């Protein structure tokens, strides 16, 4: 631990961190610069509940907090939550990692270890995710982050936890409109600027009965990496476009029908990695623009009906995703046969249908219950190929080297290796929870999920210039079933203290190694893995709630890990094996000594290591020994924020400073390269004009800290965005 960290700890939980369930985020802003002590109501447990009453570790990042930080995407706020890191790599596929449950700092070649939801609708398909939606922060009511396995209520892909975006829906009670614009400059961006233009309108159609809400946005994040071969500074420009629409119809006081649709696309001109060299390096090594275009579309319909004895909720949704990507595998070294680069070109599409029906008892009373069922069905397909311009002519000129095959047979269109995959996955599940108050202070909660998955994968390797025998892989449908339990006991002697013990589990289903098809020595499939979480937590609101303290300790057993490994040719694949033991402590402190000053600090310690040998036939010694740290599992994450506001003054000025620290961690199994070990300082300030207009200034990464965020290999990875300085203008009619 370096000197800076020792000083922070010795100083007694320095300044302020971020809001979350620890009360740092259990606050909302009534007007610019004013922090209100009212509690955030969350729905991530499938019923409305105060964030301070949830039994378990949950954080709720409010809309006010997102605005104060000038947050645009996950990278701006998610790492300020205790126990959370962000594998900030390719926009649209970067992964949130909770409590160190991950096998790479890159991109899992299978289901994510964190579940993602939008107003409780799943955003992640039950299989390899083509897109991991990073929902733009504009007009988002809050972001709920549940830490620890969530398999009981949320199903697969929640080994470490879940993220639930909650966007604002139409309000039939009033007309509303909002606008946000921002303009910023990033160091090393080659003169290009970052900008965002976002707007919202809420239209009551029938007073207190029917309303429509529309949101549109476009954002450009200027690139900051140089590509000499392309002759471009700031080659990794990113454009984000989005539309969102909400219709809410309330025909009676007991019936609510809501429809929500959303489309968002990410267009990345060039990839975000550089060669990791001593010192600072912002140079891209490729000779072709490594674009990545992804998008997702979601439609959902929800019925909420009060029945007196319970609330009935019915949800149906359809999600569609597309991805198109190009990689330059030559990295500047052209193929000797053709004098051209080897390019990997891939595309994919997934479609997921989801339905859920549940009943929940009223929140009061000694006995409370929730029971539900859900069904999901996913169809996905994709194509991948290695492209080498001129290889077809070369094969025709050298037929003896290619078994006498013609170029248009084994390399049609100069694709000298081609593969495709398809997958169908369906899930049926029933779930429920019951809570009983033995006394007004002591509550027992039991829950469970019974599930059945059916998977039908297929893969095909076509004739190729590598002369690897073509094949069709189409195994019979596989059926997987199981039961996921949950239990907790909480003690709340008064409104200011809560102590709880929790046991929960998470799981992922198996799948097919879609990127390993051209290599017959790599495994084609992998199986399930699961986590078991043992947790103790306590929350204290003291001195009239001017001081809040949360402490959580946990132990996670991760079994039969789906590990992301790499073959000598740098192709990634997934294999099961070994286990991991993860132990950690999360500590959050919030202090509000005066009306004008709020400060808090979040400190997390995480020790995530293999508990048994993880086999790897390509690694020295045949694998990774017990005690090996999990990739990306930083031991220390620290977040501090200080907020000073003067709501009684005419312009309601506000000033904020935010700090975060990420300690070092290996980037992959077997890698000597480490990410992290850097501090980031951000500044933000604002004044309020004409009551409804807020003018803000911000500086992100003020001291231009250079640090490695992730790396798929030991020689290349993504680095922190250089110093970015800008201004924002925000208007809200109400």
N, C-alpha and C positions, 0 to 999 in steps of 0.2 A: 504494500500500500504506500503510495507516494506521500510526500510531505503535505501537499495540499489537502489530501483526504484526511490525514491524521489531524490536521488543524481543524478541519470542519467537524470531525467527530468530537475532538477534545473541546471544541467551543460549544458543544451542546446543541446539536441539531440546527445548525445555522439558520439561514433565512427561510424563505417560504417556498414551498413546492406547490403542487397543483391541486386543484380540487379533485376529489373523487369521493368515494364513499366515506372516506375518513373525515368528512366535513370540509376539507379543503375545497372539494367540488360540490359539496352539498349546499351551494349558495346560488342565488340568481341575482341578476342586476336589474334594479327597477328603473334606473336612468343612468346616464353616463357617469361613471366614477363612484357609484353608490353600491355597496355590497349589502345585500339583504340576508338575514339569517334564516329565511324560510327554506324548508327542505325540498329537495328535488324528489318528485314522484317518478319511479321507474317501473317499467313493464317487462324487464328482461327475465323475470321469473314467471311470466305468463299471467300475472295479475298485478294490479296497481298496488304499489307499496312504497313507503318512504325508503329512501336509500339508506337511512340509518337503521331501519328495522330489518333489512334483509339478513338472513342468517347465511353468511358466506362473504367472500371478498368481492365487492362490486364497486366500480368507479363510475361516476356519471359526469361527463364533461359537458357543461351547459353551453347554450348558444352564446350567452354573454362572455363566457371564458374564451370560446372560439374567436369571437370578435376582438377581444382584447389582444389576443396573440396574433391577430391578422392571419389566422390559420387558413390555409387553402386545402391542405391534404393531410393525410395521416402523419407524415414526417414532422409536421409543425406542432403536434400535441401528443401523439400516442406514447412517445417515450418518456413523457413526464408523469405517467402513471406508474406506481410501484410495481416491480416485477415484470415489466414489459420492455422488450427491445423490438427493433424494427429492422428487418433485412431489406434495407432501402436499395433496391437494385433496379429492375426494369419497371417503369411505371405501368400499373395495371396488373402486375403479377408479383409485386413485392409483398412479403409476408410479415404479419405481426406474430411475434413469438412471446408466449406467456410462460413465466417460471422456467425458462430454459428447456422446454420440451421441443426440441428440434434436432435434426441430424445434419443440418447444413446451414450456412449463412446465405446460401444462394436461393434456390427454388426447389422445394420438395417435388420429386418426380412422381407424386402420388397425391392423395388427399392432403390438405393442409392440416396442421396440428391445432389450428384455431378455426372456429366456426364464425361465419360472417352472415349477418341478417340485416334486413331493411324493414323496419316496423314489424319485426318478428317473422318476416318471410325469408326463407333461406336464399342466400346469394351464392352459395357454393354447391356445386353438383356432387353427387355421390361417386366420385372418381377423380381423375386428373383434372384440375381446374384450368381451363383455358384463360380465364380472367379472374383476378381477385379484386373486386370492385373497391377502389379508393374513392369513396363518394365525396365530391366537393363539399366544403363546409358551409356554403351559402344556404341560408334558410333551413339549416339543420337545427332542430330543437335541442338535441343532446346526443351524445354518443355514450352508450352504456358498455362497459367492459367488465365481464365476469372472469375472475381469475380462479383457476382450478378447473378440473374436468367437469363437463356439463352434459354428460351422456344421457342422463335421465330425461331431461326436458327437451334436449336439442338433438339427440341422436349422434351419428358419426361425425367425425372431423371436429371434435371439440376436446382433444386430449389435454390441452393446456388451458383452454378457456374459450370464450366467445366474445365477439364484438357485435353489438346491435345498434345500427344507425336508426335514429328516430327523427324523421323529417316532419316539418309542420304540414298539417292537413288543412283542407278548406274549412273556413269558419263562417257559418251563416249569420253570425251576429253582428258583423261589421264589414265595411269596405276597408281594404288595406292595400298598401303598395310599398315596395321597398326597392332600393337600388344600392349596389356596391361597386365601386370602381377603384382600382389600384394601379399604381405605376411604380416600377422599381428598377434598379440597376444592379446587376451582379458583376462583381469583379471578374475579369477574364472572359466576359461575354462577347467580346469583339464588337462593341458598340450597340448590340441589340438590347432591347429592353424587355422586362417582364411586364405583362399587363393583364388585367382581368376586368371584364364587363359582365355584370350579373344583375338580373332584375326579377321582381316578383310582383304579382298582382293577385289579390283575393277578391272575388266578386260574389256577393250574396245574390242569389237568383230569386229565392223565396225567403223572406225574413224568418230566421230561426228554423228553417226547414232544409233549404237546398243552397249549396254554394260550390264554387269552382275556384281552385287555386292553381296558378301557372307560374313556372319558374324556367328561366332560360339563362344560360351562362356560356361564356367562352373565356378561356384562360390560356396564356402563353407563358411558359417558363423558359427563358432564354438559355441556350446551352452555354457551358463554361469549359468544355474540353476542345482542344485543338486537333484538327486532322490535317496534317501537312499533305498527305497524298490526295485528299479531296480539295486542298486549298481553301479550307474553311476554318475560321475561328468560331468557337461556339457551335460545334457540329451537332451536339445532342439537344437540339431544340425540341420542346414538348408542347403540343397543343391539346387542350382538353375542351371538349364541347359537351353540353348536356341540356336536356329538356326533362321537365318533370311536371306532371299534372295530377291533381287530386280533385275528386268529386265526393262530397259528403251529403247524404240525404237522410234526414231524420223525420220520418213520417209521423211518429208518435214519440212521446217522452220515453218510451221503453225500447224503441227500435232505432238502430243506427246502421246505415249501409254506407260503406266507403269504398271507393275505387282509387287505386294509385298506380300510375304508370311512370316509368323512368327510363331514359336512354342516356348513356354516357359513353364517349369514345376517347381513346388516348392514341395520339399519333406521335411517335418518337422517331425523329429523323435519323439518329445514329445512336448506338448503344452507349452505356454509361461507364464502361470499364476502361481502365488504363493499365499498362504494365506497372507493377509495383516495384519501384526502384528506390534507392536511397535518396532522401530528400523529397521535394515536392515534384510530382509529375502530373501534368494535365494533358499529356499527348496521347491521342488515339493511335493504335498501331495498324489499323485496317486500311485496305486500299479501296474498299467498296463501302457505301453507306449502309450500315447494318440497321435497317429500319425495323420497327416493330409497331404494328397497328392492331389495336384490340378494341372491342366494344361489347357492351351488354345492353340488353333490353329486358325490362321486367314489367309485367302486367299483373295486378292482384286485385282481388275483390274480397271484402270482409263484411260479414253480418254479425252484429252484436245485439242480442236480444235479452232483455231483462225478463226473467221468469218468476221473480219473487224469491223462490227458494235457491236460485242460482242464476248465473249469467251464461248464456249460450254464445259461443264464438265459433263461427265457421269461416275458414280462409281457403281461398283457391288462388293459385298463381301459375304463371308461365314465364320462364326465363330463357333467353337465348343469348349465346355468346359466340363471338367470332375472333379469330386470331390469325395474323399473317406476319411472318418474321423472316428475316434474312441474317445469316451469320457468315462472316468471312473467316474460314478456317485456315487460310494461308498466313494471316497475320503479317502481311508484307512480303512473304517468301512465295513467289509464284511457282506453280508446278513446272517441273523441268520438261515435261512432255509438250506442253502447249504454251508455256509462258503466260498463263492466265491464273487468276486466283481460284481456289476451291471454295465454293459457296454452298452453304446449307440453307435450303429454302423450305419452309413449312407453312401449313395452314390447317386450321381446324374449326369445327363447329360443334356446339352442344346445345341441346334443348332439354329443359327440365320442367316437368309438371308436378305440382305439389298441392295436396289437399290436407286440411286439418280441421278436426271438429273436437271441441272440448266444452266441458261444463265446469264452472268454478263457483263454489259457495260464496256467500257474502263474507266480507273481511272480518266482521265482528263475530263474537261467540267463542266458546271454548273449543269447539270442534270445527275445523275448516278443511275443505277438501278440494281437489282438482283432479279431473279425470279426462283423458282425451285419447284420440287416435289420429294417426296421420298416414298418408300414402304418398310416395314420390316415385317418379319414373324418369330416367335419364337416357337419352340416346346421344351418342357422341361419335364423331368420326374425324379423321385427319389424314393428311398426306405429308410425307417428308422425303426430301431428295437431296443428293449431293450433285451440284452443277459445276461443270468444268468446260468453259467455252473452248470449242475446238477438239474435244476428246473424241467425238465421233469420227472426224476426219483422220485423227491420229490412229484410231483402231483400224480403220480401213487400210491405212498405209502400213500397219504392222500386225496383220492378222495372226501371225504365228505366236505372238505374245498373248493372244486372247482366245486361244482355242479355236481359231478359224471363224469366230463369230463376226458378223457384220456390225458396224457401229450403230446402225439404226435399230438393231435388235437388243443389244445390251447397253446402249447409251442413247436412246431416242431423245431428240431435242437437247443433246449434250448432258442429260442427266445420267450419270454413270452408276448411281445407286438410288433405288426408289423403294419406298415402303409405305404401307397404309395400315390404319387400324380402325376398328369400330368397337363400340362397347354399349351394352344395354344393362342398366342396373335399375332394379325396382326394390322398394322397401315398404313393408307393412309394419306398423308398430302401434302398441298401446302404451300409455304412460299415465302416471298419476302421482299425487302427493296427498298426504293427510297430516294435519297438525292438531295436537291436543294439548291444551293448557292444563297441566296438573294443578297449578296454582296460577294466579295472575302474573307471577314472575317466571315460572318454569314451563317451557314448551318443548315437546318432543315432535319431531317431524320425520316421517318415513316416506320414501318414494321409490319408484321403480319404473323400468321400461323393458317391455318384452318386444323383441324385434325379429324380423325375418328379412334377409336380403337374398335376392336372386340376381346373379350376374352372368352375362353371356358375352365374353370378350372374343375378338377375332383379330388376326393380324396377317399381313401378307408381305412377303419380300419378293419383288419382281426380278426378272433376269437383270444382271448388273455387270458392269465392267470389272468389278472386283472378283468376279467368277465364284462368288459365294452361291451355293445351290439355292435356287428359288424355292419358296415353300409357302403353304397356307397353314396357318395355325388357327384352328377353330375347335376348341375343346367343348365338351358338353356343358350345359348350364350348371352353375354351381349354386348351391343353397347354403346360406349361413344364417344361424339363428342364435339367440342368446338372451340373457337377462342382465340388466344394469341396475344395481341397487343404490340407494342413497339414504343416509340417516344423519340427523343432527339433533343436538340438545342445546337449548339456549336458556340463559338465566339473565333476567332483566329486573334487578331489584328496584330500579326507579327509571325515570325517563332519561337520565344522564349516563347510565352505565349499562352495557350489554356484554356478556361473556358467552361464547359458544364453542362447541366441539362439532366437527363435521367430517363425515366420510362420504366420498363421491367417486365415481368412475367415469372414464371416457374410453372411446374406442374408434378405430378406423377399419374399414373393410380393405381387403386385398385388391389387387388389380394386375394390369399388364404393363411391362416395361416398354412403353411406346417408343423410347429413343434408343433401345438396344437391339432393334430388329436386324440391322445389317450385320450383327456380330453373333454368330452361332455359339460362341463360347460364353456368352452372357445369359443369365437366367431370363426366361420370358415372363414369368409371373412372380408374385409375392403374396403373402398372406396377411391376415389381420394383425394388429397390435392393440395394446390397451394400457390404460393408466389407472392406478389406484391412489387416491389422495386422502391423507390424514391431516386434519387441520385444526388448530386452536386459535381463537381470536378474541380480542377484547376491544371495546370502544368506550371512550370516556369523553363526556362533555362537561367541562369544569368551569368554575368561576363565572357562572351565568353565561356559559357557552362562549366566553371569550377565549377559551383554551380547549382544543379538541385533540385527542390522542388516540390513534389506532395502532394496535400491535397484532401481528399475525405470524404464526409459525406453522410450517407445513413440511410434510414428507410425502414424496410421490414415488411410487414404484412403477416403472415403465417396462413392460414385458414384451418380448418378441419384436423388438424394434424394427420398424420399416426404415432402414438406414439408406441414405443417399450416398453412394460410393462412386468412384470413377475408375474406369479401365485405363490401361497405359495410353490408349489413343484419346484420352480425355472425354470419352463418352460416359455420361452418367447413367446409372441404373439403380434400382432399389432391390435390396435383399433383406430378408428377415434374419434376426439373430441377436443373441445377447440380451442384456437388460440394463437398466439404468436406475440409480437411486438419486433422487433430487431432494435436497434439504435446503430450507430457506427461511428467512425472517424478513418481514416487511414492516416498516415503522413509518408512521405519518404523524406529523405535528402541525397544527394550525393555531396561530395566535392572532387575536384582534384586540390589541391593547387600547386602541382609540377608534373613534368613528372613521378616521381618515387613513389608518394604517392597518394593513393585513400582511402577515408573513407566515410562511409554512415551509416544511421540508419533508420530502419523501426519501427514505433510504431503504434500499433493498440489498440483502445479501443472499446469494444463490450458489450452492455447491452442487453442480450437476455432473455426475460421472458414471461411467459404465460400471455395473455391478457384476458383470461376467464378460468373458471374451466375446467380442464381436468379430465373427469370421470375415476375412477378406482375402481371397486367394491371390490378389495382386499385391498385397502388402507384405513387407518383410515380417517374417515370423508367422505369417498366415492370418493376421488379424490385429485387433487392437485390444490391449490387455485391460483387465479390471482396473479401475481407477483413472482411466483416460477421460479427460474432460470432454463433455459434449460440445460440438461446434457452436460457436456463438454464445455460449453460456457464460457471460461475464459474471464474475463474482459480485461486483459492486455496481449498482446504478443509483445515482443520486440526482435529485431534481430540487431546485430552489427557486422561489419566485417572491418578489417583494412588490407590493402594490400600494401606492400613495395617491389618494384622491381627495378632492375638495368639492363635494357636491353642493355645498352652500354658496360657493363663489359663482359669479355671473356666468363664466364660460365652463364651469365644472371641469377644471383641468384634472388630468390623471397622468401618472407616470408609473411605469412598471419596468422591472428588471428581472430577467429569468436566466437561470443557470442550470446546466445539466452535465453530468459526468458519466461516462461509460468506461469501465475498466476493460483490460485486454482479455481476449479469448481466442482460441484457435478458430480458423475459418472453416476447416473441414477435418474429417478424420484423417490422421496421418500427415497433416500440413504443419510446417514449421511457421508459416505466416500467421500473424495474429491481427485481429481487428480491435478497434476501441483504443482505450488509454488516451482520451482527449476530453477537454472541457469546451463547452459551447456557451457563449454569453449572448443573450438577445436583449434589446431595448425596445420599448414601445411607449408612446404617449399620445394623448388625444385631448381635444377640446370640443365642446358642444356649441354649435351655432344655431340660433333660431329654434332651439328646443329639439328639433327633429333631425338636424344635420350634424354629423360627427366627422371631424377632420382628424386624421391620425397620421403619425409618423412612426417608422419602425426601422430597426437595424437588426438583421439576423446574422448570426456568426460574426459579431462585432469585431473580434480580434483576428478574424480570418484564419481560424484553426483548421489545419489540414489533418485529416484522419481517415483511416480505412474503415468503410462501413460493412463490407462483405467481400467475399472472393469465392468463386467457384473452384479455382485452382490455387496453386501456390505462387503464381506469377502474375495474376491479373485480378483486379477488383474495382469496386466503385469507391469514390472518395467523397468527403463532405462538400457540400455546396459552398463556394467562397462567399465572402461577405456580400450581403445584399441589403441595400438601403432604399427605402421607398416611402410612399405616402398613400393613404387610402381616404376615400370619401364615401360616407355611408348615410343613406337617407331611409327613414322608416316613418311612415305616416302616423303610426300608432305607437 
